[in-house]
Amino acid sequence: MKKYLREIEISGIILMFIGCIMHRFMDISGGVYVCSVGLILWLVNLLYKAFHWKEYERDNKQNIIMMIAVIIMLFILIYAKL
């Protein structure tokens, strides 16, 4: 699995991006499923790296920062609509 981590991560991110575009701009409801598959792939990669912390310490720190930034952006978007 270690050999394919980068491919799994990239394909997950691409699928999330495609799914968001399909759902948001093209009004295709199947975009949610595409985004969900991408999220699952990204989560598998994230969990593998978390269980092998010493080897992927730098990547894990970047992922934590990215998740915090995304959560903050989501809160801003939610409260901007209220």
C-alpha positions, 0 to 999 in steps of 0.5 A: 500500500505504501507504494500507492499512497500518492496515487490514492491521495491524488485520485481522492482529491481529484474525485472530490473536486469533480464531485463538488463541481458536478453538484454545485455548478452542473446541478448533477445530484450524482456529484455527491456520490463522486465526492464521497468516494473521493473523500473515502479514498483521501480518508484511507490515505490519511488513516494509513499515514496517521498509524505510521506517524514517525514515517509521515510526520511532516505530511500529517502536520500538513494534513492537520493544518489543512483540515483546520483551515477547511473547518474554519472556511466551512464555519465562515460560509455557514455563518455568512448565509445566516 
